[in-house]
Amino acid sequence: MSAWECGIVDCGIVFDTVEALLAHQVTDHASHECEICGGHVPEGYFAIKHAFHKHTRAEYVRFYDADAAAVRRRERILDAVTTAVDPAALDDQLDDADRAPPTDDGGTNLLSP
């Protein structure tokens, strides 16, 4: 079992499961306003997923003043989390915290692939 550390600035809390990490990001951190479209999504993994699935890499680089290394780092995060997460287990953890699954401003469930 590997540990999952919250990479949100000034957090760094470590979790035993990726589902616990994502539930933490949804419940314990403020939402993120996308600099590209102005939409609001949970901070952390879901913000990265939104940026890379709804926008181009070029837009991400331009709006976030990012470079290729920053893009590659976030792509590795997406791959690692997507491979490890059990959406049903995350949904259960969010239910236990009395939270709905995370959505974007358009109501799209962010747990879906």
C-alpha positions in Angstrom: 0.0 0.0 0.0 1.4 3.4 -0.9 0.7 6.7 0.8 -1.1 9.5 -1.0 -0.1 13.1 -0.1 -2.3 16.1 -0.7 -0.3 18.4 -3.0 -2.5 21.4 -2.5 -0.4 24.3 -1.3 0.2 24.4 2.5 -1.5 21.0 3.1 0.6 17.9 2.7 -1.7 15.6 4.7 -0.9 11.9 3.9 -3.7 9.3 3.3 -3.6 5.5 3.1 -5.9 5.5 0.0 -6.4 7.6 -3.0 -10.1 7.7 -2.3 -9.4 9.2 1.2 -7.1 11.8 -0.5 -9.8 12.8 -3.1 -12.5 12.9 -0.5 -10.3 15.2 1.6 -9.7 17.5 -1.5 -13.4 17.7 -2.1 -14.5 18.3 1.5 -11.7 20.1 3.2 -10.4 22.5 0.5 -12.1 25.5 -1.2 -13.1 25.0 -4.8 -10.8 26.1 -7.7 -11.8 28.7 -10.2 -10.5 27.6 -13.6 -8.4 30.4 -15.1 -9.4 29.4 -18.6 -13.2 29.2 -18.4 -14.0 30.6 -14.9 -15.7 27.3 -13.9 -15.5 26.1 -10.3 -14.4 22.5 -9.5 -12.9 20.9 -6.4 -9.2 21.8 -5.9 -6.4 19.3 -6.6 -7.0 16.2 -8.8 -10.4 17.3 -10.0 -9.0 20.8 -11.0 -6.3 19.1 -13.0 -8.7 16.7 -14.6 -11.0 19.6 -15.6 -8.2 21.6 -17.1 -6.8 18.7 -19.1 -10.1 17.2 -20.2 -12.1 20.4 -21.0 -9.2 22.5 -22.3 -6.1 22.1 -24.5 -2.6 21.7 -23.1 -1.8 25.0 -25.0 -4.6 26.8 -23.1 -3.3 25.4 -19.8 0.2 26.6 -20.5 -1.0 30.0 -21.5 -3.5 30.7 -18.7 -1.5 29.1 -15.9 1.9 30.3 -17.1 3.0 26.7 -17.1 5.8 24.9 -18.9 6.2 21.4 -20.4 7.5 20.0 -17.1 4.4 21.3 -15.3 2.2 19.7 -17.9 4.0 16.4 -17.7 3.9 16.4 -13.9 0.1 16.9 -13.9 -0.3 14.2 -16.6 1.5 11.8 -14.3 -0.8 12.7 -11.4 -3.9 12.1 -13.6 -2.5 8.7 -14.7 -1.6 7.6 -11.2 -4.9 8.6 -9.6 -7.1 7.4 -12.5 -5.3 4.0 -12.4 -5.7 3.7 -8.6 -9.0 5.2 -7.7 -12.1 3.1 -7.1 -15.0 5.5 -8.0 -17.5 3.4 -6.0 -15.3 3.6 -2.9 -14.8 7.3 -3.3 -18.6 7.8 -3.7 -19.1 5.8 -0.5 -16.6 8.1 1.4 -18.3 11.2 0.1 -21.7 9.7 1.2 -20.2 9.1 4.6 -19.1 12.8 4.7 -22.7 13.8 3.6 -21.2 15.2 0.3 -22.5 14.7 -3.2 -20.1 13.5 -5.9 -18.0 16.4 -7.2 -19.4 18.2 -10.3 -18.3 21.0 -12.4 -20.5 24.2 -12.9 -22.3 22.4 -15.7 -23.4 19.5 -13.4 -21.0 16.9 -14.9 -20.1 14.2 -12.4 -16.3 14.4 -12.1 -16.0 10.8 -10.9 -16.9 9.6 -14.4 -13.9 8.8 -16.7 
